[in-house]
Every structure is written in structure tokens, then in C-alpha cells.
Amino acid sequence: MRIGELAGRAGTTTRTLRYYESRGLLHARRADNGYRAYDESDLRLIQQIRTLQDFGFDLEETRPFVDCLRAGHPAGDACPASLAVYRRKLGELDALIGRLQGIRAEVGAQLARAETEASAGLPGGPEPRCELNWEDEG
């Protein structure tokens, strides 16, 4: 198949495929007329790359999975290098989840404090200004 057909079937653009080729992730064969030629294995490579990118992997992190498929494995995650990338990504995700949980706890505490103050109707303070009054800016 030609590059346009591969792009259509993979749900991407020819520009993206050329970029993958420039990064060494996709290898086009050339037909007698000089056009790039691809087959079903190339479609599988693109699908693997796109799935991993949807999961948050950067393009370089997909390389071990592509190499694994090229080595003849039916799944790109059957090789030791792919497993190492999975482990590293899980560690990154666990760290991110921990940071987000901490931020959530802080925001929850701030909300609880603000709700308590708002419901107490603390007297003596200035009335809150919730809208801009452009006339006061002058």
C-alpha cells in the first residue's frame, strides 16, 4: 500500500508517517516507480506507536515496542526492553498520582476552610467584591 492508504487506515497523516520514518521508526520500501510501499506489518507498527502515545508514552519510548514487532514477536511488548519501558512508565505514573493526591488534599482543605468561613458569616469584615467595577479603576 502507498503512504496515503497507510495513513488513512492508521488514522493519521502522511506527514506523521514521514516523521516516523525520519526518526527511524518506520521503514518504507520503494516500489519500482519510486513511491513508498508499505504492508500490514507497517500498519501494525503505526497502531502500536499510536496506542502507546495515547497512553502518554513519548515517541522515543515507543522504539523498543517497534523493535520488538520488527523482530517477529506478535506483540510489541513481549521483549525485555519493552517491559523495562512499561516499568519505568508505571513508576512515573505512580509518582504523578501521588503528587495529584497531595494537591487534591490541599485543595480539599482550602475548600473546607473557605466553606466554614463563608457559613459563619464572619462579621466586621469588608463586603467581598466579586465583580470588577471599571469606574473605580480611574
Secondary structure by P-SEA (a helix, b strand, c coil): ccaaaaaaaacccaaaaaaaaaaccbbbbbcccccccccaaaaaaaaaaaaaaaaccccccaaaaaaaaaaccccccccaaaaaaaaaaaaaaaaaaaaaaaaaaaaaaaaaaaaaaaaacccccccccccccccccc
